[in-house]
Amino acid sequence: MNKTHIDLTEYQQRRNRLLAQMPANSVALIPAAKEVTRSRDTEFLFCQDKDFFYLSGFHEPDALLVLVKGDASDTAEQVAANVDVNESILFCRDKDPQAEVWQGRRVGPEAAQDEYGLQHTYGLSELEQVLPMYINAQQSLFFAQGQDKTFDEMIFAILDILRNGVKQGFSAPASLHDIRPMLAEMRLIKSDAELDIMRSANEISGNAHQRAMKFTKPGKFEYQVEAEILHEFASNGARTAAYGSIVGGGENATILHYTDNQDVLLDGELLLIDAGAELCGYAADITRTFPVNGKFSDEQAALYNLVLESQLAAIATIKPGSNFAIANDAANEVLTRGLHQLGILSGDIDELVAENACKQYFIHGLGHWLGLDVHDVGDYQMDENRRQLRSFEPGMVMTIEPGLYIDAEADVEERWKGIGIRIEDNILVTANGHENLTVNAPKTIAEIESLMAG
């Protein structure tokens, strides 16, 4: 059974955790995403702002979450009077029967209060009048300045009104703060409920990769394989992909973010698929590379096993207190030594390892945080050499995805040219080590060839 639900109490706890980090007499503003026009009067499928969703679970556009931190000096008195010191307020679209006939049902402010565990809710029609009252007389204002120009303009217009209304008893916050660092730290450590969803997203995604392997053969088009993947996602509760699926055959696999997915698959080529489902807002991000005809050539197998060995070496380092720099060193050494052994790199092996010479063909990072966003939020704590030194902690989830990309212009023997390989799993840091969430997507040559032969 796929886990697709986070309890209302968890959203409330998240808001309370954020409020606990805010100073007394402060207010935080977190807007929802807006619908984006695709063509004239049609919109892209709506994707909620992830920070807003993380704190509310609310899935409509144009809404605004307001969190108010009260005056600490009044806490005892207010608690005695059974009055909340802190408040969570939502502005959302008003109920509108005519609009709902055309565009779908709206929750509306009245129902939203109970359904989402909020102290107060208002229609967007009240925003201009009510929002300034929540900002007035607060000492600090938290929001993601620069993220949305229109939202910034609205906030600064309100601040101007408050600053110019001293005679009416108004006052504007004296300090403005970026709310994103606090939310990024919260989102970096996943709860048990989040992890259950991410396990389910991985299970669905792994089945989709299996389906793609079984379907693929020479003469199929990349977009046909993509369609099989998306069908598997949706059939199992994941309405959309977490990102534009990469389905690149042959030399297309050497293009890191290839999403045209329009070419025919040829006998003797490899197919690289980077595709993951989005489930309840959470992303899986899995890459597999396999032969179009179901059988690796000697050259393909040699490079594939090298990438796999480097991935396993990197994953083995993941535990609390370790970091991406350590994992990178493990992967880079395996790749460099292997490329030297195959004759693709030449020179003194110790110098090559010290220089990370494999980066000539391993041209991207080893991995990234994963969660509500595919490239999820969270500080990597890079040093001056761009080494990622953030210590791993239980609850962090990341991708580990080494690869090798040797295009047609590379200065190597002809037999290595046009090969692109990446292998990517989703890894959870546990109290004693790690858990690979990507458990059902075949990864060894024997597993892949056996599945495709079946």
VEXDREN-2710 file (C-alpha; in Angstrom, 1 decimal):
% VEXDREN-2710
k/r/px/py/pz
1/MET/0.0/0.0/0.0
2/ASN/1.5/3.3/-1.1
3/LYS/1.7/5.9/1.7
4/THR/0.3/9.2/0.5
5/HIS/-0.9/11.1/3.5
6/ILE/0.6/13.4/6.1
7/ASP/-1.6/14.1/9.1
8/LEU/-3.0/17.6/9.9
9/THR/-1.1/17.6/13.2
10/GLU/2.2/17.3/11.4
11/TYR/1.5/20.5/9.4
12/GLN/0.5/22.2/12.6
13/GLN/3.7/21.0/14.3
14/ARG/5.8/22.4/11.4
15/ARG/4.2/25.8/11.8
16/ASN/4.8/25.7/15.5
17/ARG/8.5/24.8/15.0
18/LEU/8.9/27.7/12.6
19/LEU/7.1/30.1/15.0
20/ALA/9.4/28.9/17.9
21/GLN/12.4/30.1/15.9
22/MET/10.9/33.5/15.2
23/PRO/11.4/36.4/17.7
24/ALA/8.6/37.8/19.7
25/ASN/6.4/40.3/17.9
26/SER/7.1/39.0/14.4
27/VAL/5.1/37.9/11.4
28/ALA/6.0/35.5/8.5
29/LEU/4.3/35.6/5.1
30/ILE/4.5/32.5/2.9
31/PRO/2.6/32.8/-0.4
32/ALA/1.2/29.9/-2.5
33/ALA/2.2/29.5/-6.1
34/LYS/0.3/31.0/-8.9
35/GLU/-1.1/29.3/-12.0
36/VAL/1.1/29.7/-15.0
37/THR/-0.3/30.2/-18.5
38/ARG/0.7/27.6/-21.0
39/SER/-1.1/29.0/-24.0
40/ARG/-3.6/31.8/-24.2
41/ASP/-6.3/30.8/-21.8
42/THR/-4.9/27.4/-20.6
43/GLU/-2.6/26.8/-17.8
44/PHE/0.2/24.3/-17.0
45/LEU/-0.8/21.6/-14.4
46/PHE/-0.6/23.5/-11.1
47/CYS/2.4/22.9/-8.9
48/GLN/2.2/24.3/-5.3
49/ASP/5.1/26.3/-3.8
50/LYS/6.9/23.8/-1.7
51/ASP/7.5/26.0/1.3
52/PHE/3.9/26.9/1.4
53/PHE/2.8/23.3/1.0
54/TYR/5.3/22.1/3.7
55/LEU/3.6/24.4/6.2
56/SER/0.0/24.1/5.2
57/GLY/-0.8/21.1/2.9
58/PHE/-3.1/23.5/1.0
59/HIS/-3.1/22.9/-2.7
60/GLU/-4.8/25.9/-4.2
61/PRO/-3.1/28.8/-6.0
62/ASP/-2.9/32.5/-4.9
63/ALA/-3.3/31.7/-1.2
64/LEU/-1.2/33.3/1.5
65/LEU/-0.2/31.8/4.9
66/VAL/0.5/34.3/7.7
67/LEU/2.2/33.2/10.9
68/VAL/2.2/35.6/13.8
69/LYS/4.5/35.3/16.8
70/GLY/3.1/37.0/19.9
71/ASP/4.7/39.1/22.6
72/ALA/6.6/36.8/25.0
73/SER/5.9/39.1/27.9
74/ASP/2.2/38.4/27.5
75/THR/2.5/34.6/27.4
76/ALA/1.4/33.7/30.9
77/GLU/-1.5/36.1/30.9
78/GLN/-2.7/35.0/27.5
79/VAL/-2.3/31.3/28.3
80/ALA/-4.3/31.8/31.5
81/ALA/-7.0/33.4/29.4
82/ASN/-6.9/30.6/26.9
83/VAL/-5.8/32.9/24.2
84/ASP/-3.2/31.7/21.5
85/VAL/0.1/33.6/21.7
86/ASN/0.8/32.5/18.1
87/GLU/-1.6/32.4/15.2
88/SER/-1.7/30.7/11.8
89/ILE/-3.9/32.6/9.3
90/LEU/-4.8/31.7/5.7
91/PHE/-6.0/33.9/2.9
92/CYS/-7.5/31.8/0.1
93/ARG/-9.8/32.1/-2.9
94/ASP/-13.4/33.0/-2.0
95/LYS/-16.1/30.5/-2.8
96/ASP/-17.5/31.3/-6.2
97/PRO/-20.1/29.0/-7.7
98/GLN/-19.8/30.3/-11.3
99/ALA/-16.0/30.1/-11.2
100/GLU/-16.1/26.7/-9.7
101/VAL/-18.3/25.4/-12.6
102/TRP/-15.5/26.4/-15.0
103/GLN/-12.3/25.8/-13.0
104/GLY/-13.1/23.4/-10.3
105/ARG/-14.1/23.4/-6.7
106/ARG/-12.5/25.7/-4.1
107/VAL/-12.1/24.9/-0.4
108/GLY/-13.1/28.5/0.6
109/PRO/-12.1/30.2/3.8
110/GLU/-14.8/28.8/6.0
111/ALA/-14.0/25.2/5.4
112/ALA/-10.3/25.8/5.3
113/GLN/-10.2/26.8/9.0
114/ASP/-11.1/23.4/10.3
115/GLU/-9.7/21.3/7.5
116/TYR/-6.2/22.8/7.8
117/GLY/-6.1/23.5/11.5
118/LEU/-5.8/27.3/11.3
119/GLN/-6.8/30.0/13.9
120/HIS/-8.2/32.4/11.3
121/THR/-9.1/32.3/7.6
122/TYR/-10.1/35.0/5.1
123/GLY/-11.1/35.2/1.5
124/LEU/-8.7/36.9/-0.9
125/SER/-11.3/39.6/-1.3
126/GLU/-10.3/40.7/2.3
127/LEU/-6.6/40.6/1.8
128/GLU/-6.0/44.3/1.1
129/GLN/-8.0/45.3/4.1
130/VAL/-6.9/42.7/6.7
131/LEU/-3.3/41.8/5.9
132/PRO/-1.9/45.2/6.9
133/MET/-3.4/44.7/10.3
134/TYR/-1.4/41.6/10.9
135/ILE/1.8/43.3/9.8
136/ASN/1.1/46.5/11.8
137/ALA/3.1/47.0/15.0
138/GLN/5.2/43.9/14.5
139/GLN/8.9/44.3/15.1
140/SER/10.2/41.8/12.5
141/LEU/8.9/40.6/9.1
142/PHE/9.9/37.3/7.5
143/PHE/9.4/36.5/3.8
144/ALA/11.2/35.3/0.8
145/GLN/12.2/38.7/-0.7
146/GLY/13.1/38.5/-4.4
147/GLN/11.3/35.3/-5.0
148/ASP/8.1/36.9/-6.5
149/LYS/8.3/40.5/-7.8
150/THR/4.6/41.0/-7.6
151/PHE/4.4/39.8/-4.0
152/ASP/7.4/42.0/-3.1
153/GLU/5.6/45.0/-4.5
154/MET/2.5/44.3/-2.5
155/ILE/4.4/43.9/0.7
156/PHE/6.5/47.0/0.2
157/ALA/3.3/49.0/-0.6
158/ILE/1.8/47.8/2.8
159/LEU/5.0/48.8/4.6
160/ASP/4.9/52.3/3.0
161/ILE/1.3/52.7/4.2
162/LEU/2.3/51.7/7.7
163/ARG/5.3/53.9/7.8
164/ASN/3.3/56.9/6.6
165/GLY/0.5/56.2/9.1
166/VAL/2.2/57.1/12.3
167/LYS/-0.6/59.6/13.1
168/GLN/-3.1/56.9/12.8
169/GLY/-1.2/54.7/15.2
170/PHE/0.5/52.5/12.5
171/SER/4.0/51.3/12.6
172/ALA/6.0/49.0/10.2
173/PRO/8.4/46.2/11.2
174/ALA/11.9/47.6/11.8
175/SER/13.6/44.6/10.4
176/LEU/13.1/42.3/7.4
177/HIS/14.4/38.8/7.3
178/ASP/14.7/36.0/4.7
179/ILE/12.5/33.1/5.9
180/ARG/14.1/30.6/3.5
181/PRO/17.1/29.5/5.6
182/MET/14.9/28.5/8.5
183/LEU/12.5/26.5/6.3
184/ALA/15.4/24.9/4.4
185/GLU/16.9/23.5/7.7
186/MET/13.5/22.2/8.7
187/ARG/12.8/20.5/5.4
188/LEU/16.3/18.9/5.2
189/ILE/15.4/16.4/8.0
190/LYS/12.5/14.2/7.0
191/SER/9.9/13.0/9.4
192/ASP/8.7/9.3/9.5
193/ALA/5.6/10.3/7.5
194/GLU/7.7/12.0/4.8
195/LEU/10.0/9.0/4.6
196/ASP/7.0/6.6/4.1
197/ILE/5.9/8.7/1.2
198/MET/9.4/8.8/-0.3
199/ARG/9.7/5.0/0.0
200/SER/6.4/4.7/-1.9
201/ALA/7.5/7.2/-4.6
202/ASN/10.7/5.1/-5.0
203/GLU/8.7/1.9/-5.2
204/ILE/6.5/3.3/-8.0
205/SER/9.5/4.8/-9.8
206/GLY/11.4/1.5/-9.6
207/ASN/8.5/-0.3/-11.1
208/ALA/8.4/2.2/-13.9
209/HIS/12.1/1.7/-14.7
210/GLN/11.4/-2.1/-14.8
211/ARG/8.5/-1.5/-17.2
212/ALA/10.7/0.7/-19.4
213/MET/13.4/-2.0/-19.5
214/LYS/10.8/-4.7/-20.5
215/PHE/9.3/-2.4/-23.2
216/THR/12.5/-1.2/-24.8
217/LYS/13.8/-2.7/-28.0
218/PRO/15.4/-1.4/-31.3
219/GLY/13.0/0.7/-33.3
220/LYS/11.0/2.1/-30.4
221/PHE/11.1/5.9/-29.9
222/GLU/12.4/7.6/-26.8
223/TYR/9.0/9.2/-26.2
224/GLN/7.3/5.8/-26.3
225/VAL/9.5/4.6/-23.5
226/GLU/8.7/7.9/-21.6
227/ALA/5.0/7.2/-22.1
228/GLU/5.4/3.7/-20.4
229/ILE/7.1/5.4/-17.5
230/LEU/4.4/8.0/-17.0
231/HIS/1.6/5.4/-17.3
232/GLU/3.2/3.4/-14.5
233/PHE/3.5/6.5/-12.3
234/ALA/-0.2/7.5/-12.8
235/SER/-1.6/4.0/-12.6
236/ASN/-0.1/3.7/-9.1
237/GLY/-1.1/7.0/-7.6
238/ALA/1.6/9.3/-8.7
239/ARG/-0.3/11.8/-10.9
240/THR/2.9/13.4/-12.4
241/ALA/6.6/13.0/-12.8
242/ALA/8.7/14.9/-10.3
243/TYR/10.6/16.5/-13.2
244/GLY/10.9/16.3/-17.0
245/SER/11.9/12.7/-17.7
246/ILE/15.2/12.1/-19.5
247/VAL/15.1/9.3/-22.0
248/GLY/18.2/9.4/-24.0
249/GLY/19.4/6.7/-26.4
250/GLY/22.9/6.5/-27.7
251/GLU/24.8/9.7/-27.8
252/ASN/21.8/11.6/-26.4
253/ALA/22.8/10.0/-23.1
254/THR/25.9/12.2/-23.0
255/ILE/23.6/15.3/-22.8
256/LEU/23.0/15.7/-19.1
257/HIS/19.5/17.3/-19.2
258/TYR/18.3/15.9/-22.5
259/THR/14.5/16.0/-22.5
260/ASP/13.6/16.1/-26.2
261/ASN/12.9/12.3/-26.1
262/GLN/12.2/12.2/-29.8
263/ASP/14.8/9.9/-31.4
264/VAL/14.5/6.2/-32.4
265/LEU/16.4/3.7/-30.3
266/LEU/19.0/1.8/-32.2
267/ASP/20.4/-1.7/-31.9
268/GLY/23.7/-1.7/-30.0
269/GLU/23.1/1.5/-28.2
270/LEU/22.5/2.2/-24.5
271/LEU/19.4/4.0/-23.2
272/LEU/19.8/6.3/-20.2
273/ILE/16.6/7.0/-18.3
274/ASP/16.5/9.6/-15.5
275/ALA/12.9/9.6/-14.2
276/GLY/11.1/9.7/-10.9
277/ALA/7.5/10.0/-9.7
278/GLU/6.1/12.8/-7.5
279/LEU/3.9/11.5/-4.8
280/CYS/2.0/13.8/-2.4
281/GLY/4.4/16.5/-3.4
282/TYR/7.6/14.4/-2.7
283/ALA/10.1/13.5/-5.4
284/ALA/11.9/10.3/-6.4
285/ASP/14.9/10.8/-8.6
286/ILE/16.2/7.5/-10.2
287/THR/18.5/6.9/-13.1
288/ARG/19.2/3.6/-14.9
289/THR/21.2/2.9/-18.0
290/PHE/20.7/-0.3/-20.0
291/PRO/21.2/-1.7/-23.6
292/VAL/18.4/-1.2/-26.1
293/ASN/18.8/-4.8/-27.3
294/GLY/19.0/-6.2/-23.8
295/LYS/22.7/-7.2/-23.9
296/PHE/25.7/-5.1/-22.9
297/SER/28.7/-5.0/-25.3
298/ASP/32.1/-5.6/-23.7
299/GLU/32.9/-1.8/-23.8
300/GLN/29.5/-0.9/-22.4
301/ALA/29.8/-3.5/-19.6
302/ALA/33.3/-2.3/-18.7
303/LEU/32.2/1.3/-18.3
304/TYR/28.9/0.4/-16.7
305/ASN/30.5/-1.8/-14.0
306/LEU/33.0/1.0/-13.3
307/VAL/30.2/3.5/-12.7
308/LEU/28.3/1.0/-10.5
309/GLU/31.5/0.3/-8.5
310/SER/32.0/4.0/-7.9
311/GLN/28.3/4.4/-6.8
312/LEU/28.6/1.5/-4.4
313/ALA/31.8/3.0/-3.0
314/ALA/30.2/6.4/-2.4
315/ILE/27.0/4.9/-0.9
316/ALA/29.2/2.9/1.5
317/THR/30.5/6.1/3.1
318/ILE/27.0/7.5/4.0
319/LYS/26.4/7.6/7.7
320/PRO/26.0/10.2/10.4
321/GLY/29.0/12.5/10.6
322/SER/30.2/11.7/7.0
323/ASN/29.6/14.2/4.2
324/PHE/29.4/14.6/0.4
325/ALA/33.1/15.4/0.2
326/ILE/34.0/12.0/1.6
327/ALA/31.5/10.3/-0.8
328/ASN/32.9/12.2/-3.7
329/ASP/36.5/11.2/-2.9
330/ALA/35.4/7.5/-2.9
331/ALA/33.6/7.7/-6.2
332/ASN/36.2/9.8/-7.9
333/GLU/39.0/7.5/-7.0
334/VAL/37.2/4.4/-8.3
335/LEU/36.4/6.2/-11.5
336/THR/39.9/7.5/-12.0
337/ARG/41.6/4.2/-11.4
338/GLY/39.1/2.4/-13.6
339/LEU/39.5/4.8/-16.5
340/HIS/43.3/4.5/-16.2
341/GLN/43.1/0.7/-16.3
342/LEU/40.9/0.9/-19.4
343/GLY/43.4/3.2/-21.1
344/ILE/41.0/6.1/-21.3
345/LEU/43.2/8.1/-18.9
346/SER/46.9/8.0/-19.1
347/GLY/49.7/9.2/-16.8
348/ASP/50.9/8.6/-13.3
349/ILE/48.0/7.0/-11.4
350/ASP/48.6/8.7/-8.1
351/GLU/48.7/12.1/-9.8
352/LEU/45.5/11.3/-11.7
353/VAL/43.7/10.4/-8.5
354/ALA/45.0/13.5/-6.7
355/GLU/43.7/15.7/-9.6
356/ASN/40.3/13.9/-9.8
357/ALA/41.1/13.3/-13.5
358/CYS/37.9/11.4/-13.9
359/LYS/36.0/14.7/-13.9
360/GLN/36.9/15.0/-17.6
361/TYR/34.2/12.4/-18.2
362/PHE/32.2/12.7/-14.9
363/ILE/31.1/16.2/-15.4
364/HIS/28.5/16.8/-12.7
365/GLY/28.1/16.6/-9.0
366/LEU/27.8/13.3/-7.2
367/GLY/24.4/14.0/-5.7
368/HIS/22.0/16.5/-4.0
369/TRP/19.4/16.7/-1.3
370/LEU/16.0/15.2/-2.2
371/GLY/12.5/15.9/-0.8
372/LEU/9.6/18.1/-1.8
373/ASP/11.9/19.5/-4.5
374/VAL/14.0/17.3/-6.7
375/HIS/17.1/19.4/-6.0
376/ASP/15.9/20.1/-2.5
377/VAL/16.7/22.9/-0.1
378/GLY/19.5/22.7/2.4
379/ASP/22.9/24.2/3.0
380/TYR/25.8/22.0/1.7
381/GLN/28.3/24.1/3.7
382/MET/30.9/24.4/0.9
383/ASP/34.5/25.4/1.7
384/GLU/36.6/27.7/-0.5
385/ASN/37.4/24.7/-2.8
386/ARG/33.6/23.9/-3.2
387/ARG/33.9/20.8/-1.1
388/GLN/30.6/20.0/0.5
389/LEU/31.3/19.5/4.2
390/ARG/27.8/19.5/5.7
391/SER/27.8/16.5/8.2
392/PHE/25.1/14.0/7.4
393/GLU/22.4/13.5/10.0
394/PRO/19.6/10.9/10.4
395/GLY/16.6/11.9/8.3
396/MET/18.5/13.5/5.4
397/VAL/17.8/12.1/2.0
398/MET/20.1/12.5/-1.0
399/THR/20.8/11.2/-4.4
400/ILE/24.1/9.4/-5.3
401/GLU/24.5/9.5/-9.1
402/PRO/28.0/9.1/-10.6
403/GLY/28.2/8.9/-14.3
404/LEU/30.6/8.8/-17.3
405/TYR/29.9/10.7/-20.6
406/ILE/32.2/10.2/-23.6
407/ASP/30.8/12.1/-26.6
408/ALA/31.7/11.5/-30.2
409/GLU/34.4/14.2/-30.1
410/ALA/36.3/12.9/-27.2
411/ASP/40.0/12.0/-27.7
412/VAL/39.6/8.3/-27.0
413/GLU/39.5/5.1/-28.9
414/GLU/36.5/4.8/-31.2
415/ARG/35.0/2.0/-29.2
416/TRP/34.4/4.2/-26.2
417/LYS/32.8/7.1/-28.1
418/GLY/29.1/8.0/-27.8
419/ILE/28.6/6.2/-24.5
420/GLY/26.7/7.9/-21.6
421/ILE/26.1/6.1/-18.3
422/ARG/24.6/7.3/-15.0
423/ILE/23.3/5.2/-12.1
424/GLU/21.3/7.1/-9.4
425/ASP/19.7/5.9/-6.2
426/ASN/18.0/7.8/-3.4
427/ILE/19.7/7.3/0.0
428/LEU/18.4/8.0/3.5
429/VAL/20.8/8.6/6.4
430/THR/19.8/6.5/9.3
431/ALA/21.0/6.4/12.9
432/ASN/23.6/3.7/12.2
433/GLY/24.3/4.2/8.5
434/HIS/22.0/4.5/5.5
435/GLU/19.0/3.0/3.8
436/ASN/18.8/2.7/0.0
437/LEU/15.2/3.7/-0.9
438/THR/15.7/2.6/-4.5
439/VAL/15.2/-1.1/-3.9
440/ASN/13.3/-2.4/-6.9
441/ALA/15.0/-0.8/-9.9
442/PRO/17.4/-3.4/-11.4
443/LYS/21.0/-2.2/-11.3
444/THR/23.5/-5.0/-11.9
445/ILE/24.2/-6.2/-15.4
446/ALA/22.9/-9.6/-14.5
447/GLU/19.6/-8.2/-13.1
448/ILE/19.1/-5.9/-16.2
449/GLU/19.8/-8.6/-18.8
450/SER/17.7/-11.2/-17.0
451/LEU/14.7/-8.8/-16.8
452/MET/15.0/-7.7/-20.4
453/ALA/15.4/-11.4/-21.6
454/GLY/12.3/-12.4/-19.7
END
